[in-house]
Amino acid sequence: MSGWKLREMPDLGGRTAVVTGGNTGLGHRSALELARKGARVFLTSRSGARGRAAAAAIASDVPGTSVEGIELDLTDPASIERFAERVASRADRLDILLNNAGVVSLAFLQRTPAGHEMHMATNHFGHFLVTGHLLPLLLATAGARVCTVTSGGYRYGTLDFDDLDWRKRPYHPVKAYGASKLANLLFTRELQRRFDSAGASALALSAHPGLTRTERQQSSGMGGMLSRLLASSVDVGVAPQLRAVTDPAAGKMGFYGPRFGIYGSARRTSPVSGPATSDALAQLLWRFTEETTGFRYPPPVDSSTFGASAG
Ligand SMILES: NC(=O)c1ccc[n+]([C@@H]2O[C@H](COP(=O)([O-])OP(=O)(O)OC[C@H]3O[C@@H](n4cnc5c(N)ncnc54)[C@H](OP(=O)(O)O)[C@@H]3O)[C@@H](O)[C@H]2O)c1
């Protein structure tokens, strides 16, 4: 049975999209396909030069497109603020926010300058801040979508709020990555609840690409070899996140992934493990994240007050 294809993406003329980590891998392909369908695209990279080069590559593939590379380091709150200000100074709407950037199963424990473990800081705290700073634009846009890219690895994650920075336990790359990807799903859950309480039409969604052969996700050894054999091409792996942000039939908290878990056509699926479906855990994580980052989203009352503010 044939599944959803990239060519089914609707026309996106007049829409604006932000793709984090748009200089390479799934983010770059997402930015390209969104631009091909007519969206104005802001893509990010930690390096201004890499971001500009990626934007130029898309512009040469899709003549006449509006695509801009902007520097963003998800581990640096000041960089996130500058990035959001730049987008807000350029656009008066934001239809699609694709929280795609991420670090994956880092072999050794790494910390940000603020001392936070790198997966949680980059993949969750960073996107929590990006979304918060861009919230006024999202709420100003009817039917805006925020899709946060997670991984089937969320199943290996638990949230130990007492030691999210791995100071008390021996570091474990897969579990640290999994925790950040579980956080991505819980973030989506609470964000949708807040959109709903605010009476906003925005959708919070998530997607995972299965196992995809992006340039950097090819670890060494037996695991790496198996990954290379089993992994899908970027064409296939990118489909769930593009379906999430463009399928007119997508609904609240839609979770998209490959049909057969690690490969297959993009379809709507649902988290299977307990913690990812817990409202209480989602709210606890939200409060913890606000405290850790010092950034507070206002209480969800109505869409005029559900804007961003620094706490
Ligand atoms: N590929 C897979 O098999 C797979 C499986 C499951 C889930 N995923 C998820 O899919 C997403 C994309 O993965 P990918 O395979 O395309 O990865 P990738 O090729 O390694 O690209 C990662 C992107 O994230 C950016 N990034 C890393 N650290 C950053 C930071 N501190 N601040 C801002 N940007 C940062 C990188 O930008 P720089 O150029 O600045 O480093 C790069 O653009 C990730 O969220 C990943 O967890 C991938």
Ligand as a Chemical Component Dictionary entry (heavy atoms), coordinates in Angstrom:
data_LIG
# 
_chem_comp.id                   LIG 
_chem_comp.type                 NON-POLYMER 
_chem_comp.pdbx_formal_charge   0 
_chem_comp.three_letter_code    LIG 
# 
loop_
_chem_comp_atom.comp_id 
_chem_comp_atom.atom_id 
_chem_comp_atom.alt_atom_id 
_chem_comp_atom.type_symbol 
_chem_comp_atom.charge 
_chem_comp_atom.model_Cartn_x 
_chem_comp_atom.model_Cartn_y 
_chem_comp_atom.model_Cartn_z 
_chem_comp_atom.pdbx_ordinal 
LIG N1  N1  N 0  18.529 10.775 11.769 1  
LIG C1  C1  C 0  17.851 9.919  12.540 2  
LIG O1  O1  O 0  17.897 8.688  12.348 3  
LIG C2  C2  C 0  16.977 10.433 13.643 4  
LIG C3  C3  C 0  16.231 9.493  14.385 5  
LIG C4  C4  C 0  15.373 9.948  15.381 6  
LIG C5  C5  C 0  15.246 11.303 15.627 7  
LIG N2  N2  N 1  15.996 12.188 14.900 8  
LIG C6  C6  C 0  15.829 13.622 15.218 9  
LIG O2  O2  O 0  15.725 14.373 14.024 10 
LIG C7  C7  C 0  16.259 15.690 14.230 11 
LIG C8  C8  C 0  17.242 16.022 13.125 12 
LIG O3  O3  O 0  18.208 14.997 13.089 13 
LIG P1  P1  P 0  19.291 14.872 11.922 14 
LIG O4  O4  O 0  19.558 13.419 11.751 15 
LIG O5  O5  O -1 18.885 15.666 10.745 16 
LIG O6  O6  O 0  20.530 15.541 12.651 17 
LIG P2  P2  P 0  21.854 16.273 12.085 18 
LIG O7  O7  O 0  22.027 15.948 10.647 19 
LIG O8  O8  O 0  22.935 15.934 13.052 20 
LIG O9  O9  O 0  21.494 17.821 12.225 21 
LIG C9  C9  C 0  21.305 18.365 13.490 22 
LIG C10 C10 C 0  21.007 19.825 13.359 23 
LIG O10 O10 O 0  20.861 20.355 14.689 24 
LIG C11 C11 C 0  21.655 21.519 14.786 25 
LIG N3  N3  N 0  22.140 21.736 16.150 26 
LIG C12 C12 C 0  22.874 20.910 16.917 27 
LIG N4  N4  N 0  23.161 21.509 18.098 28 
LIG C13 C13 C 0  22.599 22.742 18.055 29 
LIG C14 C14 C 0  22.549 23.836 18.946 30 
LIG N5  N5  N 0  23.172 23.830 20.144 31 
LIG N6  N6  N 0  21.885 24.936 18.584 32 
LIG C15 C15 C 0  21.272 25.002 17.377 33 
LIG N7  N7  N 0  21.284 24.017 16.482 34 
LIG C16 C16 C 0  21.949 22.886 16.815 35 
LIG C17 C17 C 0  22.815 21.305 13.818 36 
LIG O11 O11 O 0  23.323 22.569 13.462 37 
LIG P3  P3  P 0  24.896 22.891 13.388 38 
LIG O12 O12 O 0  25.280 22.800 11.967 39 
LIG O13 O13 O 0  25.004 24.247 13.927 40 
LIG O14 O14 O 0  25.614 21.851 14.200 41 
LIG C18 C18 C 0  22.118 20.616 12.666 42 
LIG O15 O15 O 0  21.534 21.560 11.806 43 
LIG C19 C19 C 0  16.895 15.686 15.625 44 
LIG O16 O16 O 0  15.996 16.306 16.529 45 
LIG C20 C20 C 0  17.022 14.192 15.965 46 
LIG O17 O17 O 0  16.924 13.948 17.346 47 
LIG C21 C21 C 0  16.862 11.788 13.927 48 
# 
loop_
_chem_comp_bond.comp_id 
_chem_comp_bond.atom_id_1 
_chem_comp_bond.atom_id_2 
_chem_comp_bond.value_order 
_chem_comp_bond.pdbx_ordinal 
LIG N1  C1  SING 1  
LIG C1  O1  DOUB 2  
LIG C1  C2  SING 3  
LIG C2  C3  SING 4  
LIG C2  C21 DOUB 5  
LIG C3  C4  DOUB 6  
LIG C4  C5  SING 7  
LIG C5  N2  DOUB 8  
LIG N2  C6  SING 9  
LIG N2  C21 SING 10 
LIG C6  O2  SING 11 
LIG C6  C20 SING 12 
LIG O2  C7  SING 13 
LIG C7  C8  SING 14 
LIG C7  C19 SING 15 
LIG C8  O3  SING 16 
LIG O3  P1  SING 17 
LIG P1  O4  DOUB 18 
LIG P1  O5  SING 19 
LIG P1  O6  SING 20 
LIG O6  P2  SING 21 
LIG P2  O7  DOUB 22 
LIG P2  O8  SING 23 
LIG P2  O9  SING 24 
LIG O9  C9  SING 25 
LIG C9  C10 SING 26 
LIG C10 O10 SING 27 
LIG C10 C18 SING 28 
LIG O10 C11 SING 29 
LIG C11 N3  SING 30 
LIG C11 C17 SING 31 
LIG N3  C12 SING 32 
LIG N3  C16 SING 33 
LIG C12 N4  DOUB 34 
LIG N4  C13 SING 35 
LIG C13 C14 SING 36 
LIG C13 C16 DOUB 37 
LIG C14 N5  SING 38 
LIG C14 N6  DOUB 39 
LIG N6  C15 SING 40 
LIG C15 N7  DOUB 41 
LIG N7  C16 SING 42 
LIG C17 O11 SING 43 
LIG C17 C18 SING 44 
LIG O11 P3  SING 45 
LIG P3  O12 DOUB 46 
LIG P3  O13 SING 47 
LIG P3  O14 SING 48 
LIG C18 O15 SING 49 
LIG C19 O16 SING 50 
LIG C19 C20 SING 51 
LIG C20 O17 SING 52 
# 
